[in-house]
Amino acid sequence: MSIEDYRRRLGSYGVWITPQALLATPVGVQREQFARIEKLGYGSLWSGEPPAGAPPGREAFAQHGLMLASTERIVVGTGIANITSRVPVAMHTAAATLAEMHPGRFILGLGGAGPDRPLTRLAEYLDALDEVAETALPNVEYPRVLAALGPKANRLAAERAQGAHPFLQPVRHTEVARDLLGPEPLLIPQQMVALETDPDKARDPLRRLMKGMPEGPYERNYRRLGFGDEDLGEARSDRILDATLAWGDEAAVAERLRAHLDAGADHVLLTPRAPDLTSLVDRLERLAPLLTA
């Protein structure tokens, strides 16, 4: 399938599910809820791997295989599979196996190169993936998207992959990323969602999450987008929280999601705040009439 075929299959909106929500949900319930998401009209399912230091979740490719097996048409993507966790032959053969089993339904999202020369390490890893793919399942194809934030990372995504999958970024970043990528590559941002009209209740969980994020590419990218010390201090400002979180009633959240599309996104991934998968899908059901009609 071409990138344009994937773009059509994805549609406008998909779902990014936290590993913690999946870990809190038995596999049998997951099967039911993945099928429910597909019936609601969302075009994709994604999850990632817990960051370093967090409790481990389920193995990523097994988890995404369950997503594929529980649905019929929906596209499934890793967001992201960490390149520090797998040698290239394991990464490619896992991805190619899922792509072969479910043609046209799998996207490999890659990232997590670490603080030491991350783009060089990621480029070298892509070289190794290409080399492996010449002999291991060489006839199986699948798109790759990179967890790109800054200009160099987005250029690498345009040159060496089929697009970018940024996480926890404001609409302004979507506009910047589209300019850097050009018109052809996929741009698939993730958007945190809180169906909550009380400002403190909406913001406080994300404030705690961002407070624990180490300095690094996220903070550098927020500064590139115009946020300063007053926004990026330990407490995090309301300004940066409101830029990175879609909160309010269903109409307000839908408006923010559409803003990403207007800024150049091909497909926007919702992450409703919820303790488990069933609760998350309940929130998706509330939003679906505004997004999937």
HUPE-V215335 format. One record per pair of residues at least 12 apart in sequence whose C-alpha atoms are under 10 Angstrom apart, sorted by the first residue. I is the first residue (numbers start at 1). J is the second residue. D is the distance in whole Angstrom. If there is no record, write none. Layout:
# HUPE-V215335
i | j | d
I | J | D
I | J | D
This chain:
# HUPE-V215335
i | j | d
1 | 103 | 9
1 | 104 | 6
1 | 105 | 10
1 | 141 | 8
1 | 142 | 8
1 | 143 | 9
2 | 104 | 9
2 | 142 | 10
2 | 143 | 9
2 | 162 | 10
3 | 142 | 10
3 | 143 | 8
3 | 162 | 7
3 | 163 | 9
3 | 184 | 8
3 | 185 | 8
3 | 186 | 7
4 | 184 | 8
4 | 185 | 9
4 | 186 | 9
5 | 104 | 8
6 | 75 | 8
6 | 104 | 7
6 | 105 | 8
6 | 106 | 9
6 | 107 | 9
6 | 142 | 10
6 | 143 | 9
6 | 186 | 9
7 | 43 | 10
7 | 185 | 10
7 | 186 | 7
7 | 187 | 10
7 | 266 | 7
7 | 267 | 8
8 | 43 | 9
8 | 266 | 9
8 | 267 | 10
9 | 43 | 7
9 | 44 | 9
9 | 73 | 9
9 | 74 | 8
9 | 75 | 7
9 | 104 | 9
9 | 105 | 9
10 | 42 | 8
10 | 43 | 5
10 | 44 | 6
10 | 45 | 10
10 | 73 | 10
10 | 74 | 8
10 | 75 | 7
10 | 76 | 9
10 | 105 | 9
10 | 188 | 10
10 | 266 | 8
10 | 267 | 7
10 | 268 | 10
11 | 41 | 9
11 | 42 | 8
11 | 43 | 6
11 | 44 | 8
11 | 75 | 10
11 | 266 | 8
11 | 267 | 6
11 | 268 | 9
11 | 292 | 9
12 | 42 | 8
12 | 43 | 7
12 | 44 | 9
12 | 188 | 10
12 | 257 | 9
12 | 258 | 9
12 | 261 | 8
12 | 265 | 9
12 | 266 | 7
12 | 267 | 5
12 | 268 | 6
12 | 269 | 9
12 | 291 | 8
12 | 292 | 8
13 | 41 | 9
13 | 42 | 6
13 | 43 | 6
13 | 44 | 7
13 | 45 | 10
13 | 188 | 9
13 | 190 | 10
13 | 257 | 8
13 | 258 | 9
13 | 261 | 9
13 | 266 | 9
13 | 267 | 5
13 | 268 | 5
13 | 269 | 6
13 | 270 | 7
13 | 288 | 10
13 | 291 | 7
13 | 292 | 8
14 | 37 | 9
14 | 38 | 9
14 | 41 | 9
14 | 42 | 5
14 | 43 | 5
14 | 44 | 4
14 | 45 | 6
14 | 46 | 8
14 | 74 | 9
14 | 75 | 9
14 | 76 | 9
14 | 188 | 9
14 | 190 | 9
14 | 267 | 7
14 | 268 | 6
14 | 269 | 5
14 | 270 | 6
14 | 271 | 9
14 | 284 | 10
14 | 291 | 10
14 | 292 | 10
15 | 37 | 8
15 | 42 | 7
15 | 43 | 8
15 | 44 | 6
15 | 45 | 5
15 | 46 | 6
15 | 47 | 8
15 | 76 | 9
15 | 77 | 10
15 | 190 | 8
15 | 191 | 9
15 | 267 | 10
15 | 268 | 8
15 | 269 | 5
15 | 270 | 5
15 | 271 | 6
15 | 272 | 9
15 | 280 | 10
15 | 281 | 9
15 | 284 | 9
16 | 44 | 8
16 | 45 | 6
16 | 46 | 5
16 | 47 | 5
16 | 48 | 8
16 | 76 | 10
16 | 77 | 9
16 | 78 | 9
16 | 79 | 8
16 | 167 | 10
16 | 189 | 10
16 | 190 | 7
16 | 191 | 8
16 | 192 | 9
16 | 268 | 9
16 | 269 | 5
16 | 270 | 6
16 | 271 | 5
16 | 272 | 8
17 | 45 | 8
17 | 46 | 6
17 | 47 | 5
17 | 48 | 8
17 | 79 | 9
17 | 269 | 9
17 | 270 | 8
17 | 271 | 6
17 | 272 | 8
17 | 273 | 9
17 | 274 | 9
17 | 276 | 9
17 | 277 | 8
17 | 280 | 8
17 | 281 | 10
18 | 46 | 9
18 | 47 | 6
18 | 48 | 7
18 | 49 | 9
18 | 50 | 8
18 | 57 | 10
18 | 79 | 10
18 | 271 | 7
18 | 272 | 9
18 | 273 | 9
18 | 274 | 9
18 | 275 | 9
18 | 276 | 9
18 | 277 | 9
18 | 280 | 10
19 | 46 | 10
19 | 47 | 6
19 | 48 | 6
19 | 49 | 6
19 | 50 | 6
19 | 51 | 10
19 | 55 | 10
19 | 56 | 9
19 | 57 | 6
19 | 58 | 8
19 | 59 | 10
19 | 60 | 9
19 | 63 | 10
19 | 276 | 10
19 | 277 | 10
20 | 47 | 10
20 | 48 | 10
20 | 49 | 10
20 | 50 | 8
20 | 54 | 10
20 | 55 | 9
20 | 56 | 9
20 | 57 | 7
20 | 58 | 10
20 | 274 | 10
20 | 275 | 8
20 | 276 | 8
20 | 277 | 9
21 | 47 | 10
21 | 57 | 10
21 | 273 | 9
21 | 274 | 7
21 | 275 | 6
21 | 276 | 4
21 | 277 | 5
21 | 278 | 9
21 | 279 | 9
21 | 280 | 8
22 | 47 | 9
22 | 57 | 8
22 | 58 | 8
22 | 63 | 9
22 | 275 | 9
22 | 276 | 7
22 | 277 | 6
22 | 278 | 10
23 | 55 | 10
23 | 56 | 9
23 | 57 | 6
23 | 58 | 7
23 | 275 | 10
23 | 276 | 8
23 | 277 | 9
24 | 57 | 10
24 | 275 | 7
24 | 276 | 6
24 | 277 | 8
24 | 278 | 10
25 | 275 | 9
25 | 276 | 6
25 | 277 | 6
25 | 278 | 8
26 | 276 | 10
26 | 277 | 9
27 | 63 | 9
27 | 66 | 8
28 | 70 | 10
29 | 277 | 8
29 | 278 | 8
30 | 63 | 10
30 | 66 | 8
30 | 67 | 8
30 | 70 | 8
30 | 276 | 10
30 | 277 | 7
30 | 278 | 8
31 | 66 | 7
31 | 67 | 7
31 | 68 | 10
31 | 69 | 8
31 | 70 | 5
31 | 71 | 8
32 | 70 | 8
32 | 71 | 9
32 | 278 | 9
33 | 67 | 10
33 | 70 | 9
33 | 71 | 10
33 | 277 | 7
33 | 278 | 6
33 | 279 | 10
33 | 280 | 9
33 | 281 | 7
33 | 282 | 10
34 | 66 | 9
34 | 67 | 6
34 | 68 | 9
34 | 69 | 9
34 | 70 | 6
34 | 71 | 7
34 | 74 | 9
34 | 277 | 9
34 | 278 | 9
34 | 281 | 9
35 | 67 | 9
35 | 68 | 10
35 | 69 | 10
35 | 70 | 6
35 | 71 | 5
35 | 72 | 8
35 | 73 | 10
35 | 74 | 9
36 | 70 | 10
36 | 71 | 9
36 | 278 | 10
36 | 281 | 8
36 | 282 | 10
36 | 284 | 10
36 | 285 | 9
37 | 71 | 9
37 | 74 | 9
37 | 280 | 10
37 | 281 | 7
37 | 282 | 10
37 | 284 | 8
37 | 285 | 8
37 | 288 | 10
38 | 70 | 9
38 | 71 | 7
38 | 72 | 8
38 | 73 | 8
38 | 74 | 6
38 | 75 | 10
39 | 71 | 9
39 | 72 | 10
39 | 74 | 10
39 | 285 | 10
40 | 281 | 9
40 | 284 | 8
40 | 285 | 7
40 | 286 | 10
40 | 287 | 10
40 | 288 | 6
40 | 289 | 9
40 | 291 | 10
40 | 292 | 8
40 | 293 | 10
41 | 74 | 9
41 | 285 | 10
41 | 288 | 7
41 | 289 | 9
41 | 291 | 9
41 | 292 | 6
41 | 293 | 8
42 | 74 | 8
42 | 75 | 9
42 | 269 | 9
42 | 270 | 10
42 | 284 | 9
42 | 288 | 8
42 | 291 | 8
42 | 292 | 7
43 | 73 | 8
43 | 74 | 5
43 | 75 | 6
43 | 76 | 9
43 | 267 | 9
43 | 268 | 10
43 | 269 | 9
43 | 292 | 9
44 | 67 | 10
44 | 73 | 9
44 | 74 | 5
44 | 75 | 4
44 | 76 | 5
44 | 77 | 7
44 | 105 | 9
44 | 106 | 9
44 | 107 | 10
44 | 267 | 9
44 | 268 | 10
44 | 269 | 8
45 | 64 | 8
45 | 67 | 7
45 | 68 | 9
45 | 71 | 10
45 | 74 | 7
45 | 75 | 6
45 | 76 | 5
45 | 77 | 6
45 | 78 | 9
45 | 79 | 10
45 | 106 | 10
45 | 269 | 8
45 | 270 | 10
46 | 63 | 10
46 | 64 | 8
46 | 67 | 9
46 | 75 | 9
46 | 76 | 6
46 | 77 | 5
46 | 78 | 6
46 | 79 | 6
46 | 80 | 9
46 | 106 | 10
46 | 107 | 9
46 | 109 | 9
46 | 190 | 10
46 | 269 | 8
46 | 270 | 10
46 | 271 | 10
47 | 60 | 8
47 | 63 | 9
47 | 64 | 8
47 | 67 | 10
47 | 76 | 9
47 | 77 | 7
47 | 78 | 6
47 | 79 | 5
47 | 80 | 7
47 | 81 | 9
47 | 109 | 10
47 | 271 | 10
48 | 60 | 7
48 | 61 | 10
48 | 63 | 10
48 | 64 | 9
48 | 77 | 9
48 | 78 | 6
48 | 79 | 5
48 | 80 | 5
48 | 81 | 6
48 | 82 | 8
48 | 109 | 9
48 | 110 | 10
49 | 61 | 10
49 | 78 | 9
49 | 79 | 8
49 | 80 | 7
49 | 81 | 7
49 | 82 | 7
49 | 85 | 10
49 | 112 | 10
50 | 80 | 10
50 | 81 | 10
50 | 82 | 9
51 | 82 | 9
51 | 112 | 9
52 | 112 | 10
60 | 78 | 8
60 | 79 | 10
60 | 80 | 9
60 | 81 | 7
60 | 82 | 9
60 | 94 | 10
61 | 77 | 10
61 | 78 | 8
61 | 81 | 8
61 | 91 | 9
61 | 94 | 7
61 | 95 | 8
61 | 97 | 10
61 | 98 | 8
61 | 108 | 10
62 | 94 | 9
62 | 98 | 9
63 | 78 | 10
64 | 76 | 7
64 | 77 | 7
64 | 78 | 7
64 | 95 | 10
64 | 98 | 8
64 | 106 | 9
65 | 94 | 10
65 | 95 | 10
65 | 97 | 10
65 | 98 | 7
65 | 99 | 10
65 | 101 | 9
65 | 102 | 9
65 | 106 | 9
68 | 98 | 8
68 | 99 | 10
68 | 101 | 9
68 | 102 | 7
68 | 105 | 8
68 | 106 | 8
69 | 98 | 10
69 | 101 | 9
69 | 102 | 9
72 | 102 | 9
72 | 105 | 9
73 | 102 | 9
73 | 104 | 9
73 | 105 | 7
74 | 104 | 10
74 | 105 | 7
74 | 106 | 9
75 | 102 | 9
75 | 103 | 10
75 | 104 | 8
75 | 105 | 4
75 | 106 | 6
75 | 107 | 8
76 | 98 | 10
76 | 99 | 10
76 | 102 | 10
76 | 104 | 10
76 | 105 | 6
76 | 106 | 5
76 | 107 | 6
76 | 108 | 9
77 | 95 | 10
77 | 105 | 8
77 | 106 | 6
77 | 107 | 5
77 | 108 | 6
77 | 109 | 6
77 | 110 | 10
77 | 143 | 10
77 | 144 | 9
77 | 145 | 9
78 | 95 | 9
78 | 106 | 8
78 | 107 | 7
78 | 108 | 5
78 | 109 | 5
78 | 110 | 7
78 | 111 | 10
78 | 144 | 10
78 | 145 | 9
78 | 165 | 10
79 | 107 | 9
79 | 108 | 8
79 | 109 | 5
79 | 110 | 7
79 | 111 | 8
79 | 145 | 9
79 | 146 | 9
79 | 147 | 8
79 | 165 | 7
79 | 166 | 9
79 | 167 | 9
79 | 190 | 9
80 | 108 | 8
80 | 109 | 5
80 | 110 | 5
80 | 111 | 6
80 | 112 | 8
80 | 145 | 9
80 | 146 | 8
80 | 147 | 7
80 | 165 | 8
80 | 166 | 10
80 | 167 | 10
81 | 95 | 10
81 | 108 | 7
81 | 109 | 6
81 | 110 | 5
81 | 111 | 6
81 | 112 | 8
81 | 146 | 10
81 | 147 | 10
82 | 109 | 9
82 | 110 | 6
82 | 111 | 5
82 | 112 | 5
82 | 113 | 7
82 | 114 | 10
82 | 147 | 10
83 | 110 | 7
83 | 111 | 6
83 | 112 | 6
83 | 113 | 6
83 | 114 | 9
83 | 121 | 9
83 | 122 | 8
83 | 125 | 7
83 | 126 | 10
84 | 111 | 9
84 | 112 | 7
84 | 113 | 6
84 | 114 | 8
84 | 121 | 10
84 | 122 | 10
84 | 125 | 10
85 | 112 | 9
85 | 113 | 10
87 | 125 | 9
87 | 128 | 9
87 | 129 | 9
88 | 125 | 7
88 | 126 | 8
88 | 127 | 9
88 | 128 | 6
88 | 129 | 5
88 | 130 | 9
88 | 131 | 9
88 | 132 | 7
88 | 133 | 9
89 | 128 | 8
89 | 129 | 7
89 | 130 | 10
89 | 131 | 9
89 | 132 | 6
89 | 133 | 8
89 | 136 | 8
90 | 129 | 9
90 | 132 | 10
91 | 108 | 9
91 | 110 | 10
91 | 129 | 8
91 | 132 | 10
92 | 108 | 9
92 | 128 | 10
92 | 129 | 6
92 | 130 | 9
92 | 132 | 7
92 | 133 | 7
92 | 136 | 8
92 | 137 | 9
92 | 142 | 10
93 | 129 | 10
93 | 132 | 9
93 | 133 | 8
93 | 136 | 7
93 | 137 | 7
93 | 138 | 10
93 | 140 | 10
94 | 108 | 10
95 | 107 | 8
95 | 108 | 7
95 | 109 | 10
95 | 140 | 9
95 | 141 | 9
95 | 142 | 8
95 | 143 | 10
95 | 144 | 10
96 | 108 | 9
96 | 133 | 9
96 | 136 | 9
96 | 137 | 7
96 | 138 | 9
96 | 139 | 9
96 | 140 | 6
96 | 141 | 7
96 | 142 | 7
97 | 137 | 8
97 | 140 | 8
98 | 140 | 10
98 | 142 | 9
99 | 140 | 7
99 | 141 | 7
99 | 142 | 6
99 | 143 | 10
100 | 137 | 9
100 | 139 | 9
100 | 140 | 6
100 | 141 | 8
100 | 142 | 9
101 | 140 | 10
103 | 140 | 9
103 | 141 | 9
103 | 142 | 8
104 | 141 | 9
104 | 142 | 7
104 | 143 | 9
105 | 142 | 8
105 | 143 | 10
106 | 141 | 10
106 | 142 | 6
106 | 143 | 8
106 | 144 | 9
107 | 141 | 10
107 | 142 | 6
107 | 143 | 5
107 | 144 | 6
107 | 145 | 7
107 | 162 | 10
108 | 142 | 7
108 | 143 | 6
108 | 144 | 5
108 | 145 | 6
108 | 146 | 8
108 | 161 | 10
108 | 162 | 10
109 | 143 | 8
109 | 144 | 6
109 | 145 | 5
109 | 146 | 6
109 | 147 | 7
109 | 161 | 10
109 | 162 | 10
109 | 163 | 9
109 | 164 | 8
109 | 165 | 7
110 | 122 | 9
110 | 125 | 10
110 | 126 | 9
110 | 144 | 7
110 | 145 | 6
110 | 146 | 5
110 | 147 | 6
110 | 148 | 9
110 | 161 | 10
110 | 164 | 9
110 | 165 | 9
111 | 145 | 9
111 | 146 | 6
111 | 147 | 5
111 | 148 | 8
111 | 165 | 9
112 | 146 | 10
112 | 147 | 8
113 | 125 | 9
113 | 147 | 10
114 | 216 | 10
114 | 217 | 10
115 | 216 | 8
115 | 217 | 9
118 | 153 | 9
118 | 217 | 10
119 | 148 | 10
119 | 152 | 8
119 | 153 | 7
119 | 156 | 8
120 | 156 | 10
122 | 146 | 9
122 | 153 | 9
122 | 156 | 9
123 | 153 | 10
123 | 156 | 8
123 | 157 | 10
123 | 160 | 8
126 | 144 | 10
126 | 160 | 7
126 | 161 | 9
127 | 160 | 9
130 | 160 | 10
142 | 162 | 9
143 | 161 | 7
143 | 162 | 6
143 | 163 | 8
143 | 186 | 9
144 | 157 | 9
144 | 160 | 9
144 | 161 | 5
144 | 162 | 5
144 | 163 | 7
144 | 164 | 8
144 | 165 | 10
144 | 186 | 10
145 | 157 | 7
145 | 158 | 9
145 | 160 | 9
145 | 161 | 6
145 | 162 | 6
145 | 163 | 5
145 | 164 | 5
145 | 165 | 6
145 | 166 | 9
145 | 185 | 9
145 | 186 | 8
145 | 187 | 8
145 | 188 | 9
146 | 158 | 9
146 | 160 | 9
146 | 161 | 7
146 | 162 | 8
146 | 163 | 7
146 | 164 | 5
146 | 165 | 6
146 | 166 | 8
146 | 187 | 10
146 | 188 | 10
147 | 163 | 9
147 | 164 | 6
147 | 165 | 5
147 | 166 | 5
147 | 167 | 7
147 | 188 | 10
147 | 189 | 9
148 | 163 | 9
148 | 164 | 6
148 | 165 | 6
148 | 166 | 6
148 | 167 | 9
148 | 177 | 9
148 | 187 | 10
148 | 189 | 10
148 | 217 | 10
149 | 164 | 8
149 | 165 | 9
149 | 166 | 6
149 | 167 | 8
149 | 169 | 9
149 | 173 | 8
149 | 174 | 10
149 | 176 | 10
149 | 177 | 8
149 | 217 | 7
149 | 218 | 8
149 | 220 | 9
149 | 221 | 7
149 | 222 | 9
150 | 166 | 10
150 | 173 | 9
150 | 176 | 9
150 | 177 | 8
150 | 180 | 9
150 | 217 | 8
150 | 218 | 9
150 | 220 | 8
150 | 221 | 6
150 | 222 | 10
150 | 224 | 8
151 | 176 | 9
151 | 177 | 8
151 | 179 | 10
151 | 180 | 7
151 | 181 | 9
151 | 221 | 9
151 | 224 | 10
152 | 180 | 9
153 | 177 | 10
153 | 180 | 9
153 | 181 | 10
154 | 166 | 10
154 | 176 | 10
154 | 177 | 7
154 | 178 | 9
154 | 179 | 10
154 | 180 | 6
154 | 181 | 6
154 | 182 | 10
154 | 187 | 10
155 | 177 | 9
155 | 180 | 6
155 | 181 | 6
155 | 182 | 9
156 | 180 | 10
156 | 181 | 9
157 | 180 | 10
157 | 181 | 7
157 | 185 | 8
157 | 186 | 9
157 | 187 | 10
158 | 180 | 8
158 | 181 | 5
158 | 182 | 8
158 | 183 | 10
158 | 184 | 8
158 | 185 | 6
158 | 186 | 9
158 | 187 | 10
159 | 181 | 9
159 | 185 | 9
161 | 185 | 8
161 | 186 | 9
162 | 181 | 10
162 | 184 | 8
162 | 185 | 5
162 | 186 | 6
162 | 187 | 9
163 | 178 | 10
163 | 181 | 8
163 | 182 | 10
163 | 184 | 8
163 | 185 | 4
163 | 186 | 4
163 | 187 | 6
163 | 188 | 8
164 | 177 | 8
164 | 178 | 9
164 | 181 | 8
164 | 185 | 8
164 | 186 | 6
164 | 187 | 5
164 | 188 | 6
164 | 189 | 8
164 | 265 | 10
165 | 177 | 10
165 | 186 | 8
165 | 187 | 6
165 | 188 | 5
165 | 189 | 5
165 | 190 | 7
165 | 265 | 10
165 | 267 | 10
165 | 268 | 10
165 | 269 | 10
166 | 187 | 8
166 | 188 | 7
166 | 189 | 5
166 | 190 | 6
166 | 191 | 9
167 | 188 | 9
167 | 189 | 6
167 | 190 | 5
167 | 191 | 7
167 | 192 | 9
167 | 218 | 9
167 | 244 | 9
167 | 269 | 9
168 | 189 | 8
168 | 190 | 6
168 | 191 | 6
168 | 192 | 7
168 | 210 | 10
168 | 218 | 9
168 | 241 | 10
168 | 243 | 9
168 | 244 | 6
168 | 245 | 8
168 | 271 | 10
169 | 189 | 8
169 | 190 | 8
169 | 191 | 7
169 | 192 | 9
169 | 218 | 9
169 | 221 | 9
169 | 222 | 8
169 | 225 | 10
169 | 240 | 10
169 | 243 | 8
169 | 244 | 5
169 | 245 | 9
170 | 189 | 9
170 | 190 | 10
170 | 191 | 8
170 | 222 | 9
170 | 225 | 9
170 | 240 | 8
170 | 241 | 9
170 | 242 | 9
170 | 243 | 5
170 | 244 | 5
170 | 245 | 8
170 | 246 | 9
170 | 256 | 10
170 | 259 | 10
170 | 260 | 8
171 | 189 | 9
171 | 191 | 9
171 | 243 | 7
171 | 244 | 8
171 | 256 | 8
171 | 257 | 9
171 | 258 | 10
171 | 259 | 7
171 | 260 | 5
171 | 261 | 9
171 | 262 | 9
171 | 263 | 7
171 | 264 | 9
171 | 265 | 9
172 | 225 | 7
172 | 226 | 10
172 | 243 | 9
172 | 244 | 10
172 | 259 | 9
172 | 260 | 8
172 | 263 | 8
173 | 189 | 9
173 | 221 | 9
173 | 222 | 9
173 | 224 | 9
173 | 225 | 7
173 | 260 | 9
173 | 263 | 9
173 | 264 | 10
174 | 187 | 8
174 | 188 | 9
174 | 189 | 7
174 | 259 | 9
174 | 260 | 6
174 | 261 | 9
174 | 262 | 9
174 | 263 | 6
174 | 264 | 6
174 | 265 | 6
174 | 266 | 10
175 | 259 | 10
175 | 260 | 8
175 | 261 | 9
175 | 262 | 9
175 | 263 | 5
175 | 264 | 6
175 | 265 | 8
176 | 225 | 9
176 | 263 | 9
176 | 264 | 9
177 | 189 | 10
177 | 263 | 9
177 | 264 | 8
177 | 265 | 9
178 | 263 | 8
178 | 264 | 6
178 | 265 | 7
178 | 266 | 10
179 | 263 | 10
179 | 264 | 8
182 | 264 | 10
183 | 264 | 9
185 | 266 | 9
186 | 264 | 10
186 | 265 | 8
186 | 266 | 6
186 | 267 | 8
187 | 260 | 10
187 | 261 | 10
187 | 264 | 8
187 | 265 | 5
187 | 266 | 5
187 | 267 | 7
187 | 268 | 8
188 | 260 | 9
188 | 261 | 10
188 | 264 | 10
188 | 265 | 6
188 | 266 | 6
188 | 267 | 5
188 | 268 | 6
188 | 269 | 7
189 | 257 | 10
189 | 260 | 8
189 | 261 | 10
189 | 265 | 7
189 | 266 | 9
189 | 267 | 7
189 | 268 | 5
189 | 269 | 6
189 | 270 | 9
190 | 244 | 10
190 | 257 | 10
190 | 260 | 10
190 | 267 | 9
190 | 268 | 6
190 | 269 | 5
190 | 270 | 6
190 | 271 | 7
191 | 244 | 7
191 | 245 | 7
191 | 246 | 7
191 | 253 | 10
191 | 256 | 9
191 | 257 | 8
191 | 260 | 9
191 | 268 | 7
191 | 269 | 6
191 | 270 | 5
191 | 271 | 6
191 | 272 | 9
192 | 206 | 9
192 | 244 | 7
192 | 245 | 5
192 | 246 | 6
192 | 247 | 8
192 | 253 | 10
192 | 257 | 10
192 | 269 | 8
192 | 270 | 6
192 | 271 | 5
192 | 272 | 6
192 | 273 | 7
193 | 206 | 10
193 | 244 | 9
193 | 245 | 6
193 | 246 | 5
193 | 247 | 6
193 | 248 | 9
193 | 250 | 10
193 | 253 | 7
193 | 254 | 10
193 | 256 | 10
193 | 257 | 9
193 | 269 | 10
193 | 270 | 6
193 | 271 | 6
193 | 272 | 4
193 | 273 | 6
193 | 274 | 10
193 | 283 | 9
193 | 284 | 10
194 | 206 | 10
194 | 245 | 7
194 | 246 | 6
194 | 247 | 5
194 | 248 | 7
194 | 249 | 9
194 | 250 | 9
194 | 253 | 8
194 | 270 | 10
194 | 271 | 8
194 | 272 | 6
194 | 273 | 6
194 | 274 | 9
194 | 283 | 9
195 | 246 | 8
195 | 247 | 6
195 | 248 | 5
195 | 249 | 6
195 | 250 | 7
195 | 251 | 10
195 | 252 | 9
195 | 253 | 7
195 | 272 | 8
195 | 273 | 8
195 | 274 | 10
195 | 283 | 7
195 | 284 | 10
195 | 286 | 9
195 | 287 | 9
196 | 246 | 10
196 | 247 | 6
196 | 248 | 5
196 | 249 | 6
196 | 250 | 9
196 | 253 | 10
196 | 273 | 10
197 | 247 | 7
197 | 248 | 4
197 | 249 | 6
197 | 250 | 10
197 | 252 | 9
198 | 247 | 9
198 | 248 | 8
198 | 249 | 10
199 | 238 | 9
199 | 242 | 9
199 | 247 | 8
199 | 248 | 8
200 | 238 | 9
201 | 247 | 10
202 | 241 | 9
202 | 242 | 9
202 | 245 | 8
202 | 246 | 9
202 | 247 | 6
202 | 248 | 8
202 | 273 | 9
203 | 237 | 10
203 | 238 | 8
203 | 241 | 6
203 | 242 | 8
203 | 245 | 8
203 | 246 | 10
203 | 247 | 8
204 | 235 | 10
204 | 236 | 10
204 | 238 | 10
204 | 241 | 9
205 | 273 | 9
206 | 236 | 9
206 | 241 | 7
206 | 242 | 10
206 | 244 | 9
206 | 245 | 8
206 | 273 | 9
207 | 234 | 9
207 | 235 | 7
207 | 236 | 6
207 | 237 | 8
207 | 238 | 9
207 | 240 | 9
207 | 241 | 7
208 | 234 | 9
208 | 235 | 8
208 | 236 | 9
210 | 232 | 9
210 | 234 | 9
210 | 235 | 9
210 | 236 | 7
210 | 241 | 9
211 | 232 | 9
211 | 233 | 8
211 | 234 | 6
211 | 235 | 6
211 | 236 | 7
212 | 234 | 9
213 | 234 | 10
215 | 232 | 10
219 | 232 | 7
222 | 240 | 9
227 | 239 | 9
227 | 240 | 7
228 | 240 | 10
243 | 256 | 10
244 | 256 | 10
245 | 271 | 10
246 | 270 | 9
246 | 271 | 10
246 | 272 | 9
247 | 272 | 10
249 | 286 | 10
249 | 287 | 9
250 | 283 | 9
250 | 284 | 10
250 | 286 | 7
250 | 287 | 6
250 | 288 | 9
250 | 289 | 9
250 | 290 | 8
250 | 291 | 10
251 | 287 | 8
251 | 290 | 7
251 | 291 | 10
253 | 270 | 10
253 | 287 | 8
253 | 290 | 10
254 | 287 | 7
254 | 288 | 9
254 | 289 | 10
254 | 290 | 7
254 | 291 | 7
255 | 290 | 9
255 | 291 | 10
257 | 269 | 9
257 | 270 | 8
257 | 291 | 9
258 | 291 | 9
270 | 284 | 8
271 | 283 | 10
271 | 284 | 9
272 | 284 | 7
272 | 287 | 10
